Amino acid sequence: MKHILRVIIALIFIASGFVKAIDAVGFSFKLEEYFSPSVFNMPFFEKQALPIAIIVVAVELIFGFMLLLKIRLKFTLSVLIALSVFFGFLTFYSAYFQVVTDCGCFGDALKFTPWQSFWKDIALLLGLLLLWQLYRKDFNHENNGKAKTIALISFVIAMGMVTAHGIKHEPLIDFRDYKIGTNLISEKEKIQKNPSEYKTFYSLKNEKTGEVIDVNQDDYVNKEEYWKEGSPWKIQEGKTTSKIVKEGYASEIMKFKPENLEGMDLTDAVLMAPKAVLLFSYAPQNVDKNILEKTEKLLSEEKDTYVLGVSNNPNTFTQIPKAMMDATAIKTIARSNPFVLVLERGKILDKMSAEDYLKN
């Protein structure tokens, strides 16, 4: 029984680490959310999100594999218990304060709500504590052996190569909505047919009793006690929220909406073009200017192609038509900065870093 439990928990950590290793840049975007001013307000760590992401991924993978092979079991269990406590704190904070809607525990491969993530971490923590009890008599009688060491080193090298490829190029396995072959027109039609529904919730405070309640927009309008003259209930400024009340067809493609500098929506023009090549930059202040200029020059020479530079800064591009789009929305499409997306009548034909595009 204890061996089965150990293998299951080890595989969970390895799977969690593997999907994040494939797309370490995407995981770093999630960490940036945690370090942002609206959550923990840690600007220094926000700038170091990618190195931190790599460290977290390495800990999950290495110690998950060590648990699988029973290498230095006491130390391995101690590290994984500490990691589960840390993740449990993050997911509880996210769930209770509703600040990060997806923890990124399994990257884009498997989505969890914050509460689901929290209870998953609690289950892992309890499982690890149980393993500690079941294996405590074996801590001083371990046989790590040369074969296990070689297997661990080989595993670390392989996962390091996978991680490096995802950072330098594109993830080896793409779990995102914008994977190659996706038809953006079809996806947008699915979203329109089955949209998610949201309601506005007001935070009301009773000035006589001090009681605070959340009331949705319909109840607020229908109940005079909340808004009639002389009512003790007052809306608290800055605490109005929008909450989903009906989950529709979920896709990040709903955020795909490039606009020109005058605010005109260019989505249809992009999707209907026989061929479109888009150059993205979600952080133009950090972009390699040389690569950007060379890519722009190459794209400016394209014939019979709808070319567009998409960024969150209107001054990013100088040689090709430009469009604006939210940086967060761009990050769901692009991992490299800058990045090229190739479309044919709305279908994704190819995508790559601008550096790789220049080599083709």
C-alpha positions as CSV (number, residue, x, y, z in Angstrom):
1,M,0.0,0.0,0.0
2,K,2.7,2.4,0.9
3,H,4.6,1.8,-2.3
4,I,1.5,2.5,-4.4
5,L,0.9,5.7,-2.5
6,R,4.5,6.8,-2.9
7,V,4.5,6.1,-6.7
8,I,1.2,8.0,-7.1
9,I,2.4,11.1,-5.3
10,A,5.7,11.0,-7.0
11,L,4.0,10.8,-10.5
12,I,1.8,13.8,-9.5
13,F,4.8,15.9,-8.7
14,I,6.6,14.8,-11.9
15,A,3.6,15.5,-14.0
16,S,3.1,18.9,-12.5
17,G,6.7,19.8,-13.0
18,F,6.8,18.4,-16.5
19,V,4.0,20.5,-17.9
20,K,5.5,23.6,-16.3
21,A,9.0,22.6,-17.6
22,I,7.6,22.4,-21.1
23,D,6.4,26.0,-20.8
24,A,8.5,27.6,-18.1
25,V,7.9,31.1,-19.6
26,G,4.2,30.6,-19.3
27,F,4.6,29.5,-15.6
28,S,6.7,32.6,-15.0
29,F,3.8,34.7,-16.3
30,K,1.6,33.1,-13.6
31,L,4.2,33.9,-10.9
32,E,4.2,37.5,-12.1
33,E,0.5,37.6,-11.2
34,Y,1.3,36.5,-7.7
35,F,4.1,39.1,-7.3
36,S,2.1,41.9,-8.9
37,P,0.9,44.9,-6.8
38,S,-2.6,43.6,-6.6
39,V,-1.6,40.4,-4.9
40,F,1.7,40.3,-2.9
41,N,3.2,43.5,-4.2
42,M,6.8,42.1,-4.7
43,P,8.2,44.0,-7.7
44,F,11.7,42.6,-7.2
45,F,10.5,39.0,-7.5
46,E,8.2,40.0,-10.3
47,K,11.3,40.9,-12.4
48,Q,12.9,37.5,-11.4
49,A,9.8,35.4,-12.3
50,L,11.5,33.3,-14.9
51,P,14.5,32.2,-12.7
52,I,12.1,31.5,-9.9
53,A,9.8,29.5,-12.2
54,I,12.8,27.4,-13.3
55,I,13.8,26.7,-9.6
56,V,10.3,25.7,-8.7
57,V,10.0,23.4,-11.7
58,A,13.4,21.8,-10.9
59,V,12.4,21.2,-7.3
60,E,9.2,19.5,-8.3
61,L,10.8,17.3,-11.0
62,I,14.0,16.4,-9.1
63,F,12.4,15.6,-5.8
64,G,9.4,13.9,-7.4
65,F,11.8,11.6,-9.3
66,M,13.8,11.0,-6.1
67,L,10.6,10.0,-4.3
68,L,9.8,7.6,-7.2
69,L,13.2,6.0,-6.8
70,K,13.3,6.2,-3.0
71,I,16.5,8.3,-3.0
72,R,17.3,10.0,0.3
73,L,13.8,9.5,1.3
74,K,13.8,11.5,4.6
75,F,15.3,14.6,2.9
76,T,13.0,14.2,-0.2
77,L,9.9,14.0,1.9
78,S,10.9,17.0,3.9
79,V,11.4,19.1,0.8
80,L,8.1,18.0,-0.8
81,I,6.2,18.6,2.5
82,A,7.6,22.1,2.6
83,L,6.7,22.7,-1.0
84,S,3.2,21.5,-0.5
85,V,2.8,23.9,2.5
86,F,4.1,26.7,0.4
87,F,1.8,25.9,-2.5
88,G,-1.1,25.4,-0.1
89,F,-0.6,28.9,1.3
90,L,-0.5,30.4,-2.2
91,T,-3.7,28.6,-3.4
92,F,-5.6,29.3,-0.2
93,Y,-4.7,33.0,-0.5
94,S,-5.8,33.0,-4.2
95,A,-9.1,31.2,-3.4
96,Y,-10.0,33.2,-0.2
97,F,-9.1,36.6,-1.6
98,Q,-10.0,35.8,-5.2
99,V,-6.9,37.4,-6.6
100,V,-5.5,34.7,-9.0
101,T,-8.1,32.6,-10.8
102,D,-5.8,29.8,-11.9
103,C,-2.7,28.7,-10.0
104,G,-1.0,27.2,-13.0
105,C,-0.3,24.0,-11.0
106,F,-0.4,22.0,-14.2
107,G,0.3,24.7,-16.7
108,D,-2.2,25.0,-19.5
109,A,-2.7,21.3,-19.6
110,L,-5.2,21.1,-16.8
111,K,-7.1,24.0,-15.2
112,F,-8.1,24.1,-11.6
113,T,-10.1,26.7,-9.7
114,P,-8.3,28.2,-6.7
115,W,-10.3,26.1,-4.2
116,Q,-9.7,22.9,-6.2
117,S,-6.0,23.7,-6.3
118,F,-6.0,24.3,-2.5
119,W,-7.7,21.0,-1.7
120,K,-5.3,19.2,-4.1
121,D,-2.4,20.6,-2.1
122,I,-4.0,19.6,1.1
123,A,-4.5,16.0,-0.2
124,L,-0.8,15.9,-1.3
125,L,0.3,17.2,2.0
126,L,-1.6,14.6,3.9
127,G,-0.3,11.9,1.6
128,L,3.3,13.0,2.2
129,L,2.8,13.1,6.0
130,L,1.4,9.5,5.8
131,L,4.4,8.4,3.7
132,W,6.6,9.9,6.4
133,Q,4.9,7.7,9.0
134,L,4.9,4.6,6.8
135,Y,8.6,4.9,5.8
136,R,10.1,6.4,8.9
137,K,11.7,3.1,9.9
138,D,13.4,2.9,6.5
139,F,15.1,6.3,6.7
140,N,18.4,4.8,8.0
141,H,18.4,1.7,5.8
142,E,18.4,3.2,2.3
143,N,20.2,1.8,-0.7
144,N,20.6,4.6,-3.2
145,G,23.0,2.7,-5.5
146,K,24.8,3.8,-8.6
147,A,22.0,2.9,-11.0
148,K,19.6,5.3,-9.2
149,T,22.2,8.1,-9.3
150,I,22.7,7.6,-13.1
151,A,18.9,7.5,-13.6
152,L,18.5,10.8,-11.7
153,I,21.3,12.6,-13.5
154,S,19.9,11.4,-16.9
155,F,16.4,12.6,-15.9
156,V,17.7,16.0,-14.8
157,I,19.6,16.5,-18.1
158,A,16.5,15.5,-20.2
159,M,14.2,17.8,-18.3
160,G,16.8,20.6,-18.5
161,M,16.8,20.2,-22.3
162,V,13.0,20.3,-22.4
163,T,12.9,23.4,-20.3
164,A,15.6,25.2,-22.3
165,H,13.8,24.4,-25.6
166,G,10.6,25.9,-24.3
167,I,12.4,29.1,-23.2
168,K,14.5,29.5,-26.4
169,H,11.9,28.4,-28.9
170,E,8.4,27.1,-28.3
171,P,7.1,24.4,-25.9
172,L,7.6,20.9,-27.3
173,I,4.0,20.1,-26.4
174,D,1.5,23.0,-26.8
175,F,-1.4,22.9,-24.4
176,R,-2.6,26.5,-25.2
177,D,-5.7,27.5,-27.1
178,Y,-3.4,29.0,-29.8
179,K,-1.8,25.7,-30.8
180,I,-0.9,25.1,-34.5
181,G,-3.9,24.0,-36.5
182,T,-6.4,26.0,-34.4
183,N,-9.0,27.8,-36.5
184,L,-9.6,31.2,-34.7
185,I,-12.8,31.8,-36.7
186,S,-14.4,28.5,-35.5
187,E,-13.3,29.2,-31.9
188,K,-14.8,32.6,-31.9
189,E,-18.1,31.2,-33.3
190,K,-18.2,28.7,-30.4
191,I,-17.6,31.5,-27.9
192,Q,-20.5,33.5,-29.4
193,K,-22.9,30.6,-29.4
194,N,-22.1,29.8,-25.7
195,P,-20.8,32.9,-24.0
196,S,-20.1,33.1,-20.3
197,E,-22.4,35.3,-18.3
198,Y,-21.2,37.8,-15.6
199,K,-23.0,39.9,-13.0
200,T,-21.8,42.9,-11.2
201,F,-21.6,42.6,-7.4
202,Y,-21.7,45.6,-5.1
203,S,-20.1,45.6,-1.7
204,L,-22.6,47.3,0.6
205,K,-21.9,48.5,4.1
206,N,-24.6,49.3,6.7
207,E,-23.5,52.6,8.2
208,K,-25.6,51.9,11.3
209,T,-24.5,48.3,12.1
210,G,-21.2,48.1,10.2
211,E,-22.4,44.9,8.4
212,V,-20.9,44.3,5.0
213,I,-22.6,42.3,2.3
214,D,-22.2,41.5,-1.4
215,V,-25.3,42.1,-3.6
216,N,-25.6,41.4,-7.3
217,Q,-26.9,44.0,-9.7
218,D,-30.4,42.5,-10.0
219,D,-31.0,42.3,-6.3
220,Y,-29.7,45.8,-5.8
221,V,-32.1,47.3,-8.3
222,N,-35.1,45.2,-7.1
223,K,-34.8,45.9,-3.4
224,E,-35.5,49.5,-2.4
225,E,-33.9,49.0,1.0
226,Y,-30.5,49.2,-0.6
227,W,-30.9,52.4,-2.5
228,K,-33.9,54.4,-1.4
229,E,-33.4,57.8,0.3
230,G,-32.3,57.4,3.9
231,S,-31.1,53.8,3.4
232,P,-28.2,52.9,5.7
233,W,-26.7,50.7,3.0
234,K,-23.9,52.5,1.0
235,I,-21.8,51.1,-1.9
236,Q,-18.1,50.9,-0.9
237,E,-16.0,52.5,-3.5
238,G,-13.4,50.4,-5.3
239,K,-14.9,47.1,-4.1
240,T,-17.4,46.5,-6.9
241,T,-16.6,43.2,-8.7
242,S,-17.7,41.2,-11.7
243,K,-18.3,37.5,-11.1
244,I,-19.1,34.7,-13.5
245,V,-22.6,33.2,-13.0
246,K,-22.7,30.9,-16.0
247,E,-19.6,29.2,-17.5
248,G,-19.7,29.3,-21.3
249,Y,-17.2,28.0,-23.8
250,A,-13.9,28.7,-22.3
251,S,-11.1,29.9,-24.6
252,E,-8.4,32.5,-24.4
253,I,-9.2,33.3,-28.0
254,M,-12.0,35.5,-26.9
255,K,-9.3,38.1,-26.0
256,F,-7.9,38.2,-29.5
257,K,-8.8,41.7,-30.6
258,P,-6.1,43.8,-32.2
259,E,-7.1,47.4,-32.7
260,N,-5.4,50.1,-34.7
261,L,-4.3,53.4,-33.1
262,E,-7.8,54.9,-33.7
263,G,-9.5,52.1,-31.9
264,M,-10.8,50.3,-34.9
265,D,-11.2,46.5,-34.4
266,L,-8.9,44.7,-36.9
267,T,-9.9,41.1,-35.9
268,D,-12.0,40.4,-39.0
269,A,-9.4,41.8,-41.3
270,V,-6.8,39.5,-39.8
271,L,-8.9,36.4,-39.7
272,M,-10.3,36.8,-43.2
273,A,-7.0,37.4,-44.9
274,P,-5.7,34.6,-47.2
275,K,-2.4,35.0,-45.4
276,A,-1.6,37.1,-42.3
277,V,1.7,37.4,-40.5
278,L,1.6,39.1,-37.0
279,L,4.6,40.2,-35.1
280,F,3.9,40.4,-31.4
281,S,5.7,42.1,-28.5
282,Y,4.2,42.0,-25.0
283,A,7.1,43.8,-23.4
284,P,8.6,46.2,-25.9
285,Q,10.8,47.8,-23.3
286,N,12.7,44.5,-23.0
287,V,12.8,43.5,-26.7
288,D,16.0,42.9,-28.7
289,K,15.9,45.9,-30.9
290,N,18.2,44.3,-33.5
291,I,15.9,41.3,-33.9
292,L,12.8,43.4,-34.0
293,E,14.2,45.7,-36.7
294,K,15.3,42.8,-38.9
295,T,12.0,41.0,-38.5
296,E,10.1,44.2,-39.3
297,K,12.2,44.7,-42.4
298,L,11.6,41.1,-43.6
299,L,7.9,41.4,-43.0
300,S,7.7,44.8,-44.8
301,E,8.9,43.0,-48.0
302,E,6.1,40.3,-47.8
303,K,3.8,40.3,-50.9
304,D,0.1,39.5,-50.8
305,T,0.2,39.2,-47.0
306,Y,-1.6,41.0,-44.3
307,V,1.2,42.1,-42.0
308,L,0.6,43.6,-38.6
309,G,2.7,44.5,-35.6
310,V,0.8,44.0,-32.3
311,S,1.9,45.4,-29.0
312,N,0.7,47.2,-25.9
313,N,2.8,50.2,-26.9
314,P,2.0,52.3,-30.0
315,N,5.6,53.1,-30.6
316,T,6.9,49.5,-30.8
317,F,6.9,49.2,-34.6
318,T,8.3,51.6,-37.2
319,Q,8.3,49.7,-40.5
320,I,5.0,47.8,-40.6
321,P,1.3,48.7,-39.8
322,K,0.8,48.6,-36.0
323,A,-2.0,47.6,-33.7
324,M,-2.7,47.6,-30.0
325,M,-3.6,44.7,-27.7
326,D,-3.5,44.0,-24.0
327,A,-0.1,42.6,-22.9
328,T,-1.8,39.8,-20.9
329,A,-3.8,38.7,-24.0
330,I,-0.6,38.7,-26.1
331,K,1.1,36.5,-23.5
332,T,-1.5,33.8,-24.0
333,I,-0.4,33.7,-27.7
334,A,3.3,34.5,-27.5
335,R,6.0,33.2,-25.3
336,S,9.0,34.8,-27.0
337,N,9.5,38.6,-27.2
338,P,9.2,39.4,-30.1
339,F,7.1,36.5,-31.6
340,V,5.6,35.7,-35.0
341,L,2.2,34.2,-35.7
342,V,1.3,33.0,-39.2
343,L,-2.4,32.6,-40.2
344,E,-4.2,31.4,-43.3
345,R,-7.9,32.5,-43.3
346,G,-7.9,32.4,-39.5
347,K,-6.1,29.1,-39.1
348,I,-2.8,29.0,-37.3
349,L,-0.2,27.7,-39.7
350,D,2.9,28.3,-37.7
351,K,4.3,30.3,-34.8
352,M,7.8,30.9,-33.5
353,S,10.1,33.4,-31.9
354,A,11.2,36.2,-34.2
355,E,14.7,34.9,-34.0
356,D,13.7,31.6,-35.4
357,Y,11.6,33.3,-38.0
358,L,14.7,35.1,-39.3
359,K,16.5,31.8,-39.6
360,N,13.8,30.2,-41.8
